[in-house]
Amino acid sequence: MVEKILILDFGSQYTQLIARRVRESEVYCEIHPYNKIPELTNDIKGIILSGSPSSVRDKDAPNVDVEKLIAFRPVLGVCYGAQLMAQHYGGSVEKSTVREYGRAQLHIQEENDVLFNEVANHCQVWMSHGDTIKSAGDKFEVIATSENIPVAAYRSKANEFANPVYALQFHPEVYHSTEGHKVLNNFLFSVCGCTHTWTAGSFVEETIKSLKAQIGDDKVILALSGGVDSSVAALLLEEAIGNNLLCVFVDNGLLRKDEYENVMHKYEEMGLHVVGVRAANRFLQELKGVEDPEQKRKIIGRVFIEVFEHEAHKHPEVKWLAQGTIYPDVIESVSVKGPSATIKSHHNVGGLPDRLKLKIVEPLRNLFKDEVRRAGKELGLVPEILYRHPFPGPGLAVRILGDITAEKVKVLQEADHIYIENLKKFGLYNQVWQAGAILTPIRSVGVMGDERTYENVVALRAVNSTDGMTADWSHLPYEFLAKTSNEIINHVKGVNRVVYDISSKPPATIEWE
């Protein structure tokens, strides 16, 4: 039984970040909507109440049975969670007269408290709230303030409850709270008594054991994408069920230059049983004349299902469909009032479960992207795939603005290949989270030799991120950009201008479509 922390989501944009910080401390945790609390089982060591865009003063504010939770395990309230507990037990929460948002200085009143062990007084914390706790109530005592608010942190009085209760008006999970990780660790280890049990090694060992029990001697089919998620899922299944795993890799004609051949070779080296399906002509024919990006995605998704379904029907003995679903997909698929992320219905191979009438197995559904990579490293996944940049499911279709033709695909493949190879030559590839070239429909005047040209503009995109939810544009060296631009213009026919995208997410997105 793996010990865990239960995180109740009231809709904060930072809820996933709380979970990531807890996992980084090698403690397993799960996020659940505040209105869909799971059974309180003995493996739960503590409970964290997240922030929220709502106000506790609202008539229909999100609420939970605080007394039941506190009676069960130690509780930490963060922002809204802190306000919710204070109000429930007779404290005062009012609209802020001075809205505190951004950096603030923490004034610790109780430096000997276990929550602030080795936390420096006057350290920087990150505030984000429109309401202020004016009074925590008779059952609590203030242990920290800030310049603008009287209650930055509070705790339950001795022997007031069955378990310790702590609350923070600031966000310890964000980078700008410089010692927030210490505060969280003090709660995890000193208050809740957690141990460092959530490691890549323990995950791999437990998952393989679980897959063996779940699947038995049945056969499983898995759609590989060439990316890290589906590849790690394949290795876990291969360890668990061996030759009973069949992998399918579809060439939709929208992959990077030589990617189909290179990835197939890597999979074969890894010993996976992989069937390759060449379907480029079919995808390109279906996409002919289509310019709307959403329509492109739907067509690619539909044709992929049809191609994969055709291959799957060749193997009637298969009972399971494996998917590379990861934890952010799971969280974002749960419809709840005040979601912590944009709600979307998610399937890695959307629509296939219903079409194929197969049982679903998702070995990675509890992992964040960085944890997937750690598990892949533990399993010996080759670096070329382990550290491969994220690549959009529709491939180059969403990096060719406008309609798609075989000629445009070839132009973009060549430009993109030069870009990615130069990132590797300059030692920049692993410093960038995601990079790619975009073929725009813009044509510009140029001069090549003594001739005037009127050709396409290619945009280069590179971002730094941890999970793709937010991203900053990468500050690539001018020398690199100059060399890459020069090579693309000189070697890729049809391109006479290269630009670099310096937009961050938000407000822009990572992909252009």
C-alpha positions in Angstrom: 0.0 0.0 0.0 1.5 3.3 -1.2 1.0 6.2 1.3 -0.5 9.3 -0.3 -1.6 12.9 0.2 -5.1 13.8 -0.9 -5.4 17.2 -2.6 -8.9 18.6 -2.9 -9.3 20.9 -5.9 -11.4 24.1 -5.5 -10.4 25.4 -8.9 -7.0 27.0 -8.4 -4.7 27.4 -11.4 -2.0 26.2 -9.1 -3.5 22.9 -8.0 -1.5 20.8 -10.4 1.6 22.6 -9.2 0.9 21.6 -5.6 0.8 18.0 -6.7 4.0 18.3 -8.7 5.8 19.7 -5.6 4.5 16.9 -3.4 5.6 14.3 -6.0 9.1 15.9 -6.3 9.5 15.2 -2.6 8.9 11.5 -3.4 5.5 11.4 -1.8 2.5 10.1 -3.9 -0.5 12.4 -4.1 -3.8 12.5 -5.9 -6.0 15.5 -7.0 -9.8 15.1 -6.6 -12.5 17.7 -7.1 -13.8 19.1 -3.8 -17.3 17.7 -4.7 -16.1 14.2 -5.6 -14.0 13.2 -2.5 -13.0 9.6 -2.7 -13.3 7.2 0.3 -11.0 8.2 3.1 -8.7 5.2 3.4 -5.8 4.4 5.7 -3.2 5.0 3.0 -4.0 8.7 3.1 -1.5 10.5 5.4 -2.7 14.1 5.0 -5.1 16.4 3.2 -4.4 19.6 1.3 -7.2 22.1 0.4 -6.3 24.1 -2.7 -6.9 27.7 -3.7 -9.8 28.8 -5.8 -11.0 31.6 -8.1 -14.2 31.7 -5.9 -14.7 33.7 -2.7 -15.8 32.0 0.5 -18.2 34.9 0.9 -20.2 33.9 -2.2 -23.6 32.3 -1.6 -22.7 29.2 -3.7 -19.0 29.1 -2.7 -17.4 25.6 -3.0 -17.5 23.9 0.3 -16.6 20.6 2.0 -17.2 18.9 5.4 -14.1 20.4 7.0 -14.8 18.8 10.4 -14.8 15.3 8.9 -11.5 15.9 7.1 -9.8 17.3 10.2 -11.1 14.4 12.3 -9.5 12.0 9.8 -6.0 13.3 9.1 -3.8 16.5 9.3 -5.0 19.2 7.0 -3.2 22.1 5.2 -5.3 24.9 3.7 -3.8 26.9 0.9 -5.3 30.4 0.1 -9.0 29.5 -0.4 -8.6 26.4 1.8 -7.2 28.6 4.6 -10.1 31.1 4.2 -12.7 28.2 4.1 -11.5 26.7 7.4 -11.2 30.1 9.2 -14.8 31.1 8.2 -16.1 27.7 9.2 -14.8 28.0 12.7 -15.9 31.5 13.3 -13.1 33.6 11.9 -13.6 36.6 9.7 -12.9 36.7 5.9 -13.5 40.1 4.2 -12.9 41.6 0.8 -9.3 42.9 0.7 -9.0 46.7 0.9 -5.4 46.3 -0.5 -5.5 43.4 -2.9 -2.3 41.5 -2.4 -1.1 39.8 -5.5 2.5 38.9 -6.3 5.6 38.9 -4.1 5.4 39.6 -0.4 7.6 39.2 2.7 6.6 36.6 5.3 6.9 37.7 8.9 7.1 34.5 11.0 5.6 35.0 14.5 6.3 31.4 15.7 9.8 30.5 14.4 9.8 27.3 16.5 6.7 25.9 14.9 7.4 22.7 13.0 5.9 24.1 9.8 8.6 26.8 9.6 11.5 24.6 10.6 14.6 25.9 8.7 12.5 28.5 6.9 14.1 32.0 7.0 12.1 34.8 8.5 11.2 37.6 6.0 11.6 35.2 3.1 9.7 35.9 -0.1 6.3 34.4 -0.7 3.7 34.6 -3.5 0.3 36.0 -2.7 -2.8 35.8 -5.0 -6.1 36.6 -3.3 -9.0 39.1 -3.3 -10.2 38.2 0.2 -8.3 38.6 3.4 -8.5 36.6 6.7 -9.0 39.3 9.3 -9.3 36.8 12.1 -8.6 33.0 12.1 -11.1 32.3 14.9 -10.9 31.0 18.5 -9.6 27.5 17.6 -6.5 28.8 15.7 -3.5 31.0 16.4 -1.6 33.2 13.9 1.9 32.0 13.2 2.8 34.4 10.3 1.8 37.8 8.9 2.9 39.9 5.9 3.2 43.7 5.3 -0.4 44.0 4.3 -2.3 41.1 5.9 -2.7 40.1 9.6 -3.0 36.4 8.9 -0.5 34.9 6.4 -0.4 31.6 8.2 -2.2 30.0 11.2 -2.3 26.7 13.1 -4.8 24.9 15.3 -4.3 25.4 19.1 -2.9 22.5 21.0 -5.3 19.6 21.5 -8.1 21.6 19.8 -8.6 18.9 17.1 -7.8 15.2 16.7 -5.2 16.2 14.1 -3.0 19.2 13.5 -4.4 21.9 11.2 -2.3 24.4 9.3 -3.3 27.1 6.8 -1.4 29.5 4.5 -2.7 32.6 2.8 0.3 32.4 0.4 1.1 29.8 -2.3 4.1 27.6 -1.2 4.0 25.6 -4.4 5.0 28.4 -6.8 8.6 29.2 -7.7 8.3 32.7 -6.4 7.8 31.5 -2.8 11.5 31.0 -2.3 11.2 28.6 0.7 7.8 27.2 -0.1 9.2 23.7 -0.7 10.5 23.7 2.9 7.1 24.6 4.2 5.5 21.8 2.1 8.1 19.3 3.2 7.6 20.2 6.8 3.9 19.5 6.4 4.5 16.2 4.5 7.2 14.7 6.8 7.0 16.4 10.2 3.2 16.9 10.4 1.9 13.9 8.3 4.8 11.5 8.9 5.2 10.7 5.2 8.3 8.8 3.9 10.1 8.9 0.6 8.3 6.0 -1.1 7.3 7.5 -4.4 10.3 6.9 -6.7 10.7 5.9 -10.3 12.0 2.5 -9.2 9.1 1.8 -6.9 6.6 3.0 -9.6 8.1 0.7 -12.3 8.2 -2.3 -9.9 4.6 -1.8 -8.6 3.2 -1.1 -12.1 4.7 -4.1 -13.7 3.3 -6.3 -10.9 -0.1 -4.6 -11.2 -0.2 -5.0 -15.0 0.6 -8.7 -14.7 -2.3 -9.2 -12.3 -4.7 -7.0 -14.4 -4.0 -8.4 -17.8 -2.9 -12.0 -17.1 -2.4 -13.9 -20.4 -4.6 -11.6 -22.5 -3.2 -9.8 -25.6 -2.9 -6.0 -25.7 -2.6 -3.5 -28.6 -1.0 -0.1 -28.3 -0.7 2.8 -30.7 2.8 4.2 -30.6 3.5 7.8 -31.5 7.3 7.9 -31.3 7.0 10.1 -28.2 8.0 9.4 -24.6 4.5 8.7 -23.2 3.5 5.8 -25.5 7.1 4.5 -25.5 7.3 4.2 -21.7 3.8 2.6 -21.7 5.1 0.1 -24.2 8.2 -0.8 -22.2 6.1 -1.3 -19.0 3.7 -3.6 -20.8 6.5 -5.4 -22.5 8.1 -6.1 -19.1 4.8 -7.3 -17.8 3.3 -9.4 -20.6 6.2 -9.8 -23.2 5.1 -11.0 -26.6 1.4 -10.5 -25.7 1.9 -6.8 -26.5 1.4 -5.7 -30.1 2.4 -2.1 -31.0 1.2 -0.2 -34.1 3.1 2.8 -35.5 1.2 4.7 -38.2 3.0 6.9 -40.7 0.4 9.7 -41.4 2.7 11.5 -43.8 2.9 14.4 -41.3 5.9 13.3 -39.3 9.3 15.0 -39.3 11.9 14.1 -41.9 12.8 10.4 -41.9 11.0 10.1 -38.5 9.1 7.0 -39.4 12.2 5.0 -40.4 14.3 6.3 -37.5 11.6 5.6 -34.8 10.8 2.1 -36.2 14.5 1.3 -36.1 14.7 2.4 -32.4 11.7 0.4 -31.5 13.1 -2.7 -33.1 16.4 -2.2 -31.3 14.4 -2.1 -28.1 12.9 -5.5 -28.9 9.3 -4.3 -29.2 6.9 -6.2 -31.5 5.9 -3.3 -33.7 3.8 -3.2 -36.9 4.4 -0.2 -39.1 1.5 1.1 -41.3 2.2 3.4 -44.2 -0.8 5.6 -44.7 0.6 9.0 -45.8 -1.3 9.1 -49.1 -4.7 8.4 -47.4 -4.2 11.2 -44.8 -3.0 13.8 -47.4 -5.9 12.9 -49.7 -8.5 13.4 -46.9 -6.8 16.7 -46.0 -6.8 18.1 -49.5 -8.1 21.7 -49.6 -8.8 21.9 -45.9 -7.6 25.1 -44.2 -9.5 25.2 -40.9 -7.2 23.9 -38.1 -10.0 22.3 -36.1 -11.3 20.5 -39.2 -7.7 19.3 -39.9 -7.5 17.8 -36.4 -10.9 16.0 -36.7 -10.0 14.6 -40.1 -6.6 13.3 -38.8 -8.3 11.8 -35.7 -10.9 10.1 -37.8 -8.5 8.7 -40.4 -6.2 7.5 -37.7 -9.0 5.6 -36.0 -10.0 4.0 -39.3 -6.4 3.0 -40.1 -5.7 1.7 -36.6 -9.1 -0.1 -36.5 -8.3 -1.9 -39.7 -5.0 -3.1 -38.3 -6.6 -4.1 -35.0 -9.2 -6.3 -36.7 -6.4 -8.4 -38.1 -5.8 -9.5 -34.5 -9.2 -10.7 -33.1 -7.4 -12.3 -30.1 -6.6 -8.8 -28.6 -8.6 -8.0 -25.5 -7.1 -4.8 -24.3 -6.3 -1.3 -25.8 -3.4 0.4 -24.1 -3.1 4.2 -24.0 -0.4 6.6 -23.0 -2.7 8.8 -20.9 -0.9 10.8 -18.3 -2.1 12.5 -15.1 -2.8 16.0 -16.5 -5.1 14.3 -19.1 -7.0 12.6 -16.2 -7.3 15.8 -14.2 -8.5 17.8 -17.2 -11.1 15.2 -18.2 -12.9 15.5 -14.9 -15.8 18.0 -15.2 -16.2 19.9 -11.9 -17.4 23.4 -11.0 -14.3 25.6 -10.8 -11.8 23.3 -12.7 -8.1 23.8 -12.1 -7.5 23.6 -15.9 -9.4 23.9 -19.1 -11.8 20.9 -19.3 -11.4 18.7 -22.3 -12.5 15.2 -23.1 -9.3 13.3 -23.6 -8.3 10.1 -25.3 -4.8 9.6 -26.7 -6.4 7.7 -29.6 -9.8 9.4 -29.4 -12.8 7.3 -30.2 -11.0 3.9 -30.4 -12.3 2.5 -27.1 -15.9 2.7 -28.3 -15.1 1.5 -31.8 -13.0 -1.5 -30.8 -15.0 -2.8 -27.8 -11.7 -3.4 -25.9 -10.9 -3.0 -22.3 -8.6 0.0 -21.5 -5.3 -0.2 -19.7 -3.4 3.1 -18.9 -0.1 2.4 -17.2 0.9 6.1 -16.9 -2.4 7.6 -15.8 -0.9 8.6 -12.4 2.2 10.3 -13.7 3.2 13.8 -14.7 5.4 14.3 -17.8 8.6 14.6 -15.8 7.8 11.4 -13.9 7.2 9.6 -17.2 10.7 10.5 -18.2 12.1 9.3 -14.9 10.3 6.0 -15.3 11.5 5.8 -18.9 15.1 6.3 -17.7 14.6 3.5 -15.1 13.4 1.2 -17.9 16.3 2.0 -20.1 14.4 3.9 -22.8 16.9 5.2 -25.5 17.8 8.9 -25.0 16.6 9.7 -28.6 13.0 9.0 -27.5 13.3 9.7 -23.8 14.3 13.3 -24.3 12.5 13.9 -27.5 10.5 17.2 -27.6 6.7 17.0 -27.4 5.2 16.8 -30.8 1.6 17.6 -31.7 -0.7 14.6 -32.4 -1.7 16.0 -35.8 2.0 16.4 -36.6 3.0 19.0 -39.2 -0.6 19.5 -40.2 -0.9 22.2 -37.4 2.5 23.7 -38.4 1.4 24.3 -42.0 -0.9 27.2 -41.9 -3.6 26.9 -44.6 -4.2 23.9 -46.8 -1.8 20.9 -46.8 -0.1 19.4 -49.8 2.7 16.9 -50.2 5.0 19.7 -51.5 4.3 21.9 -48.5 5.0 19.0 -46.1 8.4 18.3 -47.8 9.3 22.0 -47.6 8.5 22.1 -43.9 10.2 18.8 -43.2 13.5 20.1 -44.7 13.3 23.4 -42.9 12.4 21.8 -39.6 15.2 19.2 -40.0 17.8 21.9 -40.4 16.5 23.7 -37.3 16.4 20.6 -35.0 19.7 19.3 -36.2 21.3 22.7 -35.5 19.8 22.7 -32.0 21.5 19.4 -31.4 24.9 20.6 -32.9 24.9 23.7 -30.7 24.0 21.7 -27.6 20.7 23.5 -27.3 18.2 20.7 -27.9 18.0 19.5 -24.3 17.8 23.1 -23.0 14.6 23.7 -24.9 11.3 22.1 -23.9 9.8 22.1 -27.4 10.9 23.5 -30.8 9.6 23.3 -34.3 9.3 25.2 -37.6 6.1 26.6 -39.0 5.4 27.1 -42.7 3.3 30.3 -43.0 1.0 31.2 -45.9 2.9 34.6 -46.1 5.0 35.1 -49.2 7.6 37.9 -49.2 10.0 39.5 -51.8 13.6 38.4 -51.7 16.7 38.5 -53.8 18.8 35.5 -54.6 21.8 36.2 -56.8 20.5 38.7 -59.5 17.0 37.3 -59.3 14.0 38.6 -57.5 12.1 35.9 -55.5 8.6 35.7 -54.1 8.6 32.8 -51.7 7.3 31.6 -48.3 8.2 32.7 -44.8 9.2 30.1 -42.2 8.8 30.9 -38.5 11.0 29.2 -35.9 9.4 28.4 -32.5 11.2 27.3 -29.3 9.8 27.5 -25.7 10.8 26.6 -22.2 8.2 24.9 -20.0 7.7 22.1 -17.5 4.3 20.8 -18.6 3.1 23.0 -21.5 0.4 24.8 -19.5 2.6 27.9 -19.5 5.7 28.6 -21.6 8.2 31.3 -22.2 10.0 31.7 -25.5 13.6 30.4 -25.5 16.4 33.0 -25.8 18.4 31.2 -28.4 21.8 32.7 -29.3 22.0 35.1 -32.3 24.8 33.0 -33.8 22.6 29.9 -33.8 19.6 31.8 -35.3 21.8 33.4 -38.0 23.3 30.1 -39.0 20.0 28.3 -39.0 18.2 31.0 -41.0 21.0 31.1 -43.6 21.0 27.3 -44.0 17.2 27.1 -44.4 17.1 29.9 -47.0 20.1 28.4 -49.0 19.0 24.8 -48.9 15.2 24.8 -48.8 13.6 25.7 -52.2 10.5 27.8 -51.7 11.7 29.7 -48.6 13.4 33.1 -48.7 12.7 34.5 -45.3 13.0 33.1 -41.7 11.6 34.8 -38.6 11.8 33.8 -34.9 8.6 33.8 -32.7 9.2 35.6 -29.3 5.6 35.1 -27.9 5.0 33.4 -24.6 2.1 31.3 -23.4 -0.2 33.0 -22.4 -1.3 35.0 -24.4 0.0 33.0 -27.4 -0.1 29.2 -27.6 2.9 27.0 -28.2 1.6 25.7 -31.6 0.3 28.3 -34.1 -2.8 26.2 -34.8 
